[in-house]
Amino acid sequence: MVLKPASETRVDLNDRIALRSRLIRERLDMPDRLERAEVLQSVLRAWLIPRRELTIGAYWPIKGEFDPLPSLYRWSESDPQRRIGLPVVDKMSGTLSFQVWYPGCPMEEDAYGILKPKDTEVFEPQLVLVPCLGYGPCGLRLGYGGGFMDRTLAALVPRPATAGLAYAHGFQALLKSLPHDVPLDAMITEEGVVWDKGC
């Protein structure tokens, strides 16, 4: 009997718990993750060049996620009006707000042990960069299952533009949308811009 690698084993794509676990493990085990991250930094920087937004919400990377903050810091250097924000969880509403982040910004852990800015200004981003464990066709994103990002995007008025960030191994061609899923406007990986403006 020959055992297949985890990436080749059949996973019921409706079982999102198993899929999430597999994708986290695969991401953490990628031997070339740092090289992929360098390429993705370049792709993200190029994608941001023509963008007109002045405020971008991002995230503090966990569990092997791509770190967008170096690219965003370079983006912010060319215009003093540009601001970067990191999410802060509101446990009562189950949504996120975004607080200004900058290199050297005072940070503290939130209720989930993720770092967030401490006592900085809250703002509504015009563009949100969304971490993705996996992604499917037409803007479909697979997150960690807490629903914070979907609830936040559904509640923001006007709705910000959204771009998912992931490594290309996370593509799941058969991933099905659930009723609460909010499709992303763009998806960016180390292989380039997978889509822009959905389908």
C-alpha positions as a Markdown table, in Angstrom:
| # | Residue | x | y | z |
|---|---|---|---|---|
| 1 | Met | 0.0 | 0.0 | 0.0 |
| 2 | Val | 1.4 | 3.4 | -1.0 |
| 3 | Leu | 0.4 | 6.4 | 1.1 |
| 4 | Lys | -0.2 | 9.6 | -0.8 |
| 5 | Pro | 1.1 | 13.0 | 0.5 |
| 6 | Ala | -1.5 | 15.1 | 2.3 |
| 7 | Ser | -1.8 | 17.4 | -0.7 |
| 8 | Glu | -2.9 | 14.4 | -2.8 |
| 9 | Thr | -5.4 | 12.8 | -0.4 |
| 10 | Arg | -9.0 | 13.2 | -1.2 |
| 11 | Val | -10.8 | 15.6 | 1.1 |
| 12 | Asp | -14.5 | 16.3 | 1.1 |
| 13 | Leu | -14.6 | 19.9 | 0.2 |
| 14 | Asn | -17.8 | 20.4 | 2.2 |
| 15 | Asp | -15.9 | 19.4 | 5.3 |
| 16 | Arg | -14.3 | 22.8 | 5.9 |
| 17 | Ile | -12.8 | 21.8 | 9.2 |
| 18 | Ala | -10.7 | 19.1 | 7.7 |
| 19 | Leu | -9.8 | 21.3 | 4.7 |
| 20 | Arg | -8.7 | 24.1 | 7.0 |
| 21 | Ser | -6.5 | 21.8 | 9.0 |
| 22 | Arg | -4.9 | 20.4 | 5.9 |
| 23 | Leu | -4.2 | 23.8 | 4.3 |
| 24 | Ile | -2.7 | 25.1 | 7.5 |
| 25 | Arg | -0.4 | 22.1 | 7.8 |
| 26 | Glu | 0.6 | 22.3 | 4.1 |
| 27 | Arg | 1.3 | 26.0 | 4.4 |
| 28 | Leu | 3.5 | 25.6 | 7.5 |
| 29 | Asp | 5.3 | 22.7 | 5.8 |
| 30 | Met | 6.1 | 24.4 | 2.5 |
| 31 | Pro | 9.9 | 24.2 | 2.2 |
| 32 | Asp | 10.0 | 27.3 | -0.1 |
| 33 | Arg | 7.5 | 29.4 | 1.8 |
| 34 | Leu | 10.1 | 32.3 | 2.4 |
| 35 | Glu | 10.9 | 32.3 | -1.3 |
| 36 | Arg | 7.2 | 32.3 | -2.2 |
| 37 | Ala | 6.7 | 35.2 | 0.2 |
| 38 | Glu | 9.4 | 37.3 | -1.5 |
| 39 | Val | 7.7 | 36.8 | -4.8 |
| 40 | Leu | 4.3 | 37.6 | -3.4 |
| 41 | Gln | 5.7 | 40.8 | -1.9 |
| 42 | Ser | 6.7 | 41.9 | -5.4 |
| 43 | Val | 3.3 | 41.0 | -6.9 |
| 44 | Leu | 1.5 | 42.9 | -4.1 |
| 45 | Arg | 3.7 | 46.0 | -4.5 |
| 46 | Ala | 3.0 | 46.0 | -8.3 |
| 47 | Trp | -0.7 | 45.5 | -7.8 |
| 48 | Leu | -0.8 | 48.5 | -5.3 |
| 49 | Ile | 0.9 | 51.0 | -7.7 |
| 50 | Pro | -2.2 | 52.1 | -9.6 |
| 51 | Arg | -4.6 | 51.9 | -6.7 |
| 52 | Arg | -6.2 | 55.1 | -5.5 |
| 53 | Glu | -7.2 | 54.2 | -2.0 |
| 54 | Leu | -5.5 | 56.1 | 0.8 |
| 55 | Thr | -6.5 | 53.7 | 3.7 |
| 56 | Ile | -5.8 | 50.0 | 3.7 |
| 57 | Gly | -6.8 | 47.5 | 6.3 |
| 58 | Ala | -4.6 | 44.4 | 6.6 |
| 59 | Tyr | -3.8 | 41.8 | 9.2 |
| 60 | Trp | -1.1 | 40.6 | 11.6 |
| 61 | Pro | 0.1 | 37.3 | 10.0 |
| 62 | Ile | -0.4 | 34.0 | 12.0 |
| 63 | Lys | 0.0 | 30.3 | 11.2 |
| 64 | Gly | 2.4 | 30.8 | 8.3 |
| 65 | Glu | 0.3 | 33.5 | 6.6 |
| 66 | Phe | 1.9 | 35.8 | 4.1 |
| 67 | Asp | 2.9 | 39.1 | 5.8 |
| 68 | Pro | 1.7 | 42.1 | 3.7 |
| 69 | Leu | 3.1 | 44.7 | 6.1 |
| 70 | Pro | 6.5 | 45.2 | 4.4 |
| 71 | Ser | 4.8 | 46.0 | 1.1 |
| 72 | Leu | 2.2 | 48.2 | 2.8 |
| 73 | Tyr | 4.9 | 50.2 | 4.6 |
| 74 | Arg | 6.6 | 50.9 | 1.3 |
| 75 | Trp | 3.3 | 51.8 | -0.2 |
| 76 | Ser | 2.6 | 54.3 | 2.6 |
| 77 | Glu | 6.1 | 56.0 | 2.4 |
| 78 | Ser | 5.2 | 57.8 | -0.9 |
| 79 | Asp | 2.2 | 59.7 | 0.5 |
| 80 | Pro | 1.8 | 61.0 | 4.0 |
| 81 | Gln | -2.0 | 60.7 | 3.7 |
| 82 | Arg | -1.8 | 56.9 | 3.3 |
| 83 | Arg | -2.6 | 54.9 | 6.4 |
| 84 | Ile | -2.4 | 51.2 | 7.2 |
| 85 | Gly | -4.7 | 49.5 | 9.7 |
| 86 | Leu | -4.8 | 46.2 | 11.6 |
| 87 | Pro | -8.0 | 44.5 | 12.8 |
| 88 | Val | -9.3 | 44.7 | 16.3 |
| 89 | Val | -12.0 | 42.2 | 17.3 |
| 90 | Asp | -15.2 | 43.4 | 18.9 |
| 91 | Lys | -16.4 | 40.3 | 20.7 |
| 92 | Met | -19.9 | 41.6 | 21.3 |
| 93 | Ser | -20.7 | 42.2 | 17.6 |
| 94 | Gly | -18.4 | 39.6 | 16.2 |
| 95 | Thr | -16.9 | 42.2 | 13.8 |
| 96 | Leu | -13.6 | 43.9 | 13.3 |
| 97 | Ser | -12.6 | 47.5 | 13.4 |
| 98 | Phe | -9.3 | 48.8 | 12.0 |
| 99 | Gln | -6.8 | 50.8 | 14.0 |
| 100 | Val | -3.8 | 52.6 | 12.5 |
| 101 | Trp | -0.6 | 50.6 | 12.4 |
| 102 | Tyr | 3.0 | 51.8 | 11.7 |
| 103 | Pro | 6.4 | 50.2 | 12.3 |
| 104 | Gly | 7.2 | 50.5 | 15.9 |
| 105 | Cys | 3.6 | 51.0 | 16.8 |
| 106 | Pro | 2.7 | 50.0 | 20.4 |
| 107 | Met | 1.1 | 46.5 | 20.2 |
| 108 | Glu | -0.8 | 44.3 | 22.6 |
| 109 | Glu | -2.5 | 40.9 | 22.3 |
| 110 | Asp | -6.2 | 40.6 | 21.7 |
| 111 | Ala | -8.5 | 38.0 | 23.3 |
| 112 | Tyr | -7.3 | 35.4 | 20.7 |
| 113 | Gly | -3.6 | 36.1 | 21.3 |
| 114 | Ile | -3.1 | 38.0 | 18.1 |
| 115 | Leu | -1.2 | 41.3 | 18.2 |
| 116 | Lys | -3.2 | 44.5 | 17.5 |
| 117 | Pro | -2.3 | 48.2 | 17.7 |
| 118 | Lys | -2.6 | 49.7 | 21.2 |
| 119 | Asp | -4.6 | 53.0 | 21.5 |
| 120 | Thr | -4.2 | 54.2 | 17.9 |
| 121 | Glu | -6.9 | 55.8 | 15.8 |
| 122 | Val | -9.8 | 53.8 | 14.4 |
| 123 | Phe | -10.6 | 54.3 | 10.7 |
| 124 | Glu | -12.7 | 52.7 | 8.0 |
| 125 | Pro | -10.4 | 51.3 | 5.2 |
| 126 | Gln | -11.1 | 51.9 | 1.6 |
| 127 | Leu | -9.4 | 48.6 | 0.7 |
| 128 | Val | -9.0 | 45.5 | 2.9 |
| 129 | Leu | -6.3 | 42.9 | 2.3 |
| 130 | Val | -7.8 | 39.6 | 3.5 |
| 131 | Pro | -5.8 | 36.6 | 4.5 |
| 132 | Cys | -7.0 | 33.3 | 2.9 |
| 133 | Leu | -6.3 | 29.8 | 3.9 |
| 134 | Gly | -7.8 | 28.7 | 0.6 |
| 135 | Tyr | -9.7 | 30.1 | -2.3 |
| 136 | Gly | -12.0 | 29.0 | -5.0 |
| 137 | Pro | -13.4 | 30.4 | -8.3 |
| 138 | Cys | -15.0 | 33.9 | -8.6 |
| 139 | Gly | -13.9 | 35.5 | -5.4 |
| 140 | Leu | -14.6 | 32.7 | -3.0 |
| 141 | Arg | -12.4 | 32.7 | 0.2 |
| 142 | Leu | -11.8 | 30.1 | 2.8 |
| 143 | Gly | -10.9 | 31.6 | 6.2 |
| 144 | Tyr | -10.5 | 30.1 | 9.7 |
| 145 | Gly | -14.3 | 29.8 | 10.2 |
| 146 | Gly | -14.9 | 32.5 | 12.8 |
| 147 | Gly | -16.9 | 34.7 | 10.3 |
| 148 | Phe | -15.3 | 37.9 | 11.6 |
| 149 | Met | -14.2 | 39.1 | 8.2 |
| 150 | Asp | -17.5 | 38.2 | 6.4 |
| 151 | Arg | -19.6 | 40.0 | 9.0 |
| 152 | Thr | -17.3 | 43.0 | 8.9 |
| 153 | Leu | -17.4 | 43.3 | 5.1 |
| 154 | Ala | -21.1 | 42.9 | 5.1 |
| 155 | Ala | -21.6 | 45.7 | 7.7 |
| 156 | Leu | -19.2 | 48.3 | 6.3 |
| 157 | Val | -20.9 | 51.1 | 4.3 |
| 158 | Pro | -19.6 | 51.9 | 1.8 |
| 159 | Arg | -18.2 | 48.4 | 1.3 |
| 160 | Pro | -14.4 | 48.6 | 0.8 |
| 161 | Ala | -12.6 | 47.0 | -2.1 |
| 162 | Thr | -11.2 | 43.6 | -1.1 |
| 163 | Ala | -8.2 | 41.5 | -2.2 |
| 164 | Gly | -7.4 | 38.1 | -0.8 |
| 165 | Leu | -3.8 | 37.1 | -0.2 |
| 166 | Ala | -2.7 | 33.5 | -0.2 |
| 167 | Tyr | -0.2 | 31.0 | -1.6 |
| 168 | Ala | -1.2 | 29.3 | -4.8 |
| 169 | His | -1.4 | 25.9 | -3.1 |
| 170 | Gly | -4.6 | 27.0 | -1.5 |
| 171 | Phe | -6.7 | 27.0 | -4.7 |
| 172 | Gln | -9.7 | 24.6 | -4.3 |
| 173 | Ala | -11.5 | 24.3 | -7.7 |
| 174 | Leu | -14.5 | 22.6 | -6.1 |
| 175 | Leu | -14.9 | 24.9 | -3.1 |
| 176 | Lys | -18.6 | 25.8 | -2.7 |
| 177 | Ser | -20.0 | 29.1 | -1.4 |
| 178 | Leu | -21.9 | 29.2 | 1.8 |
| 179 | Pro | -24.8 | 31.7 | 2.4 |
| 180 | His | -22.7 | 34.0 | 4.6 |
| 181 | Asp | -19.6 | 34.1 | 2.3 |
| 182 | Val | -18.8 | 37.6 | 0.9 |
| 183 | Pro | -16.9 | 37.3 | -2.4 |
| 184 | Leu | -13.6 | 39.1 | -2.8 |
| 185 | Asp | -12.9 | 41.6 | -5.6 |
| 186 | Ala | -9.4 | 40.3 | -6.3 |
| 187 | Met | -7.2 | 37.4 | -5.4 |
| 188 | Ile | -3.4 | 37.7 | -5.3 |
| 189 | Thr | -0.8 | 34.9 | -5.0 |
| 190 | Glu | 2.9 | 34.4 | -5.7 |
| 191 | Glu | 1.8 | 33.3 | -9.2 |
| 192 | Gly | 0.2 | 36.7 | -9.8 |
| 193 | Val | -3.3 | 38.2 | -9.8 |
| 194 | Val | -5.6 | 35.2 | -10.0 |
| 195 | Trp | -8.6 | 37.4 | -10.6 |
| 196 | Asp | -9.6 | 41.1 | -10.3 |
| 197 | Lys | -13.2 | 42.1 | -9.9 |
| 198 | Gly | -14.4 | 38.5 | -9.4 |
| 199 | Cys | -16.1 | 36.8 | -12.3 |
